Amino acid sequence: NTVAAGARISADAGIKGHGGNVVIWSNKATDYQGKISAKGGVAGGAGGFVEVSGEDVLGFSGRVDTTARRGKTGTLLLDPSDVTIYSSTDSVLGGGGTSGENQSGGNFNPNSATSFILNTDIDAALATSNVVISTGTLGYGLGSTSNIHIGTNNGSAFDHAAPIHWNTANSLTLNAVGIIDTPGGNPNNTTGGFSPDHPGVLIDSEGGGAIFFNAGGNGQ
């Protein structure tokens, strides 16, 4: 299931009203590269809800906008079986990294049990939506571990960190059936996607947005 770069899906409200719901889902692999808009009405109304999911594996390198001019911002749900968040300076994954709409789809591999999402694509999503990343049940899809990894063990120190930063009041929620860990450690000012204001901070909510971590510890 592919939403190609250049594809546009709109569930925007009119003059007044809430943005709609959009669900991109497949029971195998989903490669999302396009753009979805589910904005609230210009005279009132909240942003909508967007889900982008793949039962086996998820590639996410597109854009989603659930903002509302006169209401609350909506939510983007990313629902992979398990996920590794990486940066462009990662020695293994970084060469395939993308930010924004790109025909290559970054490190998307439909035969992988792990989904790989570039940190700056999450930054971009947080600029226009509350973001929830939730992993599936242990063994789901192609044999997931149901974990969320922020960074990897690839390459030199700092290079394999995966900093996330945004300057809106939108929230970031990580829900893992398994564990949430940070194998890449903290970044510095050479790490891909580092925060210019706080280069040593791994997750930096510069606009006051809330951060929620929920881990069941039932992964592998």
C-alpha positions as CSV (number, residue, x, y, z in Angstrom):
1,N,0.0,0.0,0.0
2,T,1.7,3.2,-1.2
3,V,0.7,6.8,-1.0
4,A,3.1,8.3,-3.4
5,A,4.9,11.6,-3.3
6,G,2.6,14.2,-4.9
7,A,-0.6,12.4,-3.7
8,R,-2.9,14.7,-1.8
9,I,-5.7,13.7,0.6
10,S,-7.9,16.4,2.1
11,A,-10.5,16.2,4.9
12,D,-10.5,19.9,5.8
13,A,-13.5,21.5,7.3
14,G,-15.2,24.4,5.5
15,I,-15.8,27.8,7.0
16,K,-16.7,26.3,10.4
17,G,-16.4,22.7,11.7
18,H,-13.9,20.1,12.7
19,G,-11.4,18.5,10.4
20,G,-12.3,15.0,9.3
21,N,-10.8,11.5,9.9
22,V,-8.3,9.9,7.5
23,V,-7.0,6.4,7.9
24,I,-4.2,4.9,5.7
25,W,-3.8,1.3,6.7
26,S,-2.8,-2.1,5.2
27,N,-2.5,-5.6,6.5
28,K,1.0,-5.8,5.1
29,A,3.2,-2.8,4.3
30,T,2.4,0.9,4.1
31,D,4.7,3.3,2.4
32,Y,3.5,6.9,3.0
33,Q,5.2,9.7,1.1
34,G,2.3,12.1,0.3
35,K,0.4,14.8,2.1
36,I,-2.8,14.6,4.2
37,S,-4.7,17.7,5.4
38,A,-7.5,17.5,8.0
39,K,-7.6,21.1,9.2
40,G,-10.3,22.7,11.3
41,G,-12.5,25.4,9.8
42,V,-11.2,28.9,9.3
43,A,-14.0,30.4,11.6
44,G,-13.9,27.6,14.2
45,G,-13.5,23.9,14.8
46,A,-10.7,21.5,15.8
47,G,-8.3,19.7,13.6
48,G,-9.0,16.1,12.6
49,F,-7.5,12.7,13.1
50,V,-5.1,10.9,10.8
51,E,-3.8,7.4,11.1
52,V,-1.0,6.0,9.0
53,S,-0.4,2.3,9.8
54,G,1.0,-0.9,8.4
55,E,0.5,-4.3,10.0
56,D,3.8,-5.6,8.8
57,V,5.9,-2.5,8.4
58,L,5.4,1.3,8.0
59,G,7.4,3.8,6.0
60,F,6.6,7.4,6.8
61,S,8.3,10.3,4.9
62,G,5.3,12.4,4.0
63,R,3.4,15.3,5.7
64,V,0.2,15.6,7.7
65,D,-1.5,18.8,8.8
66,T,-4.3,18.8,11.4
67,T,-4.0,22.4,12.5
68,A,-6.9,24.6,13.4
69,R,-6.9,28.4,13.2
70,R,-9.6,28.8,15.9
71,G,-9.5,25.4,17.7
72,K,-7.4,22.6,19.0
73,T,-4.8,20.9,16.8
74,G,-5.7,17.3,15.8
75,T,-3.8,14.1,16.1
76,L,-1.5,12.0,13.9
77,L,-1.3,8.3,14.9
78,L,1.6,6.2,13.5
79,D,1.0,2.6,14.3
80,P,4.0,0.3,13.2
81,S,4.6,-3.1,14.6
82,D,7.8,-1.7,16.1
83,V,10.0,1.2,15.1
84,T,13.5,2.6,15.1
85,I,13.8,6.4,14.9
86,Y,17.1,7.4,13.2
87,S,19.0,10.4,12.0
88,S,20.7,11.4,8.8
89,T,24.1,10.9,10.3
90,D,23.5,7.3,11.3
91,S,26.3,5.4,9.5
92,V,24.1,2.6,8.3
93,L,20.6,4.1,7.9
94,G,21.5,7.7,7.3
95,G,22.4,7.3,3.6
96,G,18.8,6.3,2.9
97,G,17.3,9.0,5.0
98,T,14.7,11.4,3.7
99,S,13.0,14.5,5.0
100,G,9.7,15.5,3.5
101,E,8.1,13.9,0.4
102,N,10.6,11.8,-1.5
103,Q,10.1,9.1,-4.1
104,S,12.6,6.8,-2.5
105,G,10.6,6.6,0.8
106,G,13.8,6.6,2.9
107,N,14.6,3.2,4.5
108,F,11.3,1.6,3.8
109,N,11.7,-2.2,3.4
110,P,8.4,-4.1,3.0
111,N,10.2,-7.3,4.1
112,S,11.5,-5.9,7.4
113,A,10.0,-6.6,10.8
114,T,11.1,-3.1,11.9
115,S,9.9,0.2,10.6
116,F,12.5,3.0,10.3
117,I,11.4,6.7,10.6
118,L,13.7,9.7,10.1
119,N,13.8,11.9,13.2
120,T,13.2,15.1,11.2
121,D,10.1,13.7,9.7
122,I,8.7,13.3,13.2
123,D,9.8,16.9,13.9
124,A,7.8,18.1,10.8
125,A,4.8,16.1,12.0
126,L,4.9,17.7,15.4
127,A,4.8,21.2,13.8
128,T,1.3,20.5,12.5
129,S,-0.2,17.8,14.7
130,N,-0.1,16.1,18.1
131,V,1.8,12.9,17.3
132,V,1.2,9.4,18.8
133,I,3.5,6.5,17.9
134,S,2.2,3.2,19.1
135,T,3.6,-0.3,18.5
136,G,1.6,-3.4,17.9
137,T,1.3,-6.7,19.8
138,L,4.5,-8.8,20.3
139,G,5.0,-11.0,17.3
140,Y,2.6,-8.9,15.2
141,G,3.2,-8.6,11.4
142,L,6.6,-10.1,10.4
143,G,7.5,-10.9,14.0
144,S,7.8,-7.6,15.7
145,T,9.5,-7.0,19.1
146,S,6.9,-4.2,19.8
147,N,9.7,-1.8,20.9
148,I,10.4,1.9,20.1
149,H,14.1,2.7,19.7
150,I,15.3,6.3,19.6
151,G,18.6,6.1,17.8
152,T,20.8,3.1,17.0
153,N,24.2,1.6,17.9
154,N,25.5,2.3,14.4
155,G,28.7,4.2,13.9
156,S,30.4,6.8,16.1
157,A,29.1,8.4,19.3
158,F,26.6,11.2,18.7
159,D,26.2,10.3,15.0
160,H,23.7,7.5,15.7
161,A,21.6,9.5,18.1
162,A,18.1,10.6,16.9
163,P,17.1,13.9,18.4
164,I,13.5,15.1,18.2
165,H,12.7,18.7,18.7
166,W,9.8,21.0,17.9
167,N,8.6,24.5,18.9
168,T,4.8,24.2,19.0
169,A,2.5,23.3,21.9
170,N,1.7,20.0,20.2
171,S,2.3,16.8,22.2
172,L,4.4,13.7,21.5
173,T,3.2,10.3,22.9
174,L,5.2,7.1,22.6
175,N,3.3,3.9,23.5
176,A,5.2,0.7,23.3
177,V,3.9,-2.8,24.1
178,G,7.6,-3.6,24.6
179,I,10.3,-1.2,25.7
180,I,11.3,2.4,24.8
181,D,15.0,2.9,24.8
182,T,17.7,5.3,23.5
183,P,20.6,3.1,22.1
184,G,22.0,6.1,20.3
185,G,22.4,8.2,23.4
186,N,22.4,12.0,23.4
187,P,23.2,14.1,20.4
188,N,25.6,17.0,19.8
189,N,25.8,19.8,17.3
190,T,27.0,17.4,14.6
191,T,24.1,15.0,14.8
192,G,21.5,15.0,12.1
193,G,18.5,17.0,13.1
194,F,20.0,18.4,16.3
195,S,18.2,21.3,18.1
196,P,20.1,24.5,17.4
197,D,19.1,25.9,20.8
198,H,19.8,22.7,22.8
199,P,22.1,20.5,20.7
200,G,22.8,18.0,23.6
201,V,19.1,17.3,24.3
202,L,17.6,14.2,22.8
203,I,13.9,15.1,23.0
204,D,13.3,18.9,23.2
205,S,9.8,20.4,23.4
206,E,10.8,24.0,22.8
207,G,7.2,25.2,22.6
208,G,6.0,23.6,25.8
209,G,4.3,20.6,24.2
210,A,3.7,17.6,26.5
211,I,5.8,14.4,26.2
212,F,4.3,11.1,27.3
213,F,6.1,7.7,27.4
214,N,4.2,4.5,28.1
215,A,6.0,1.2,27.9
216,G,4.6,-2.2,28.8
217,G,8.0,-4.0,28.9
218,N,6.5,-7.0,27.2
219,G,8.7,-6.9,24.1
220,Q,11.9,-8.7,23.3
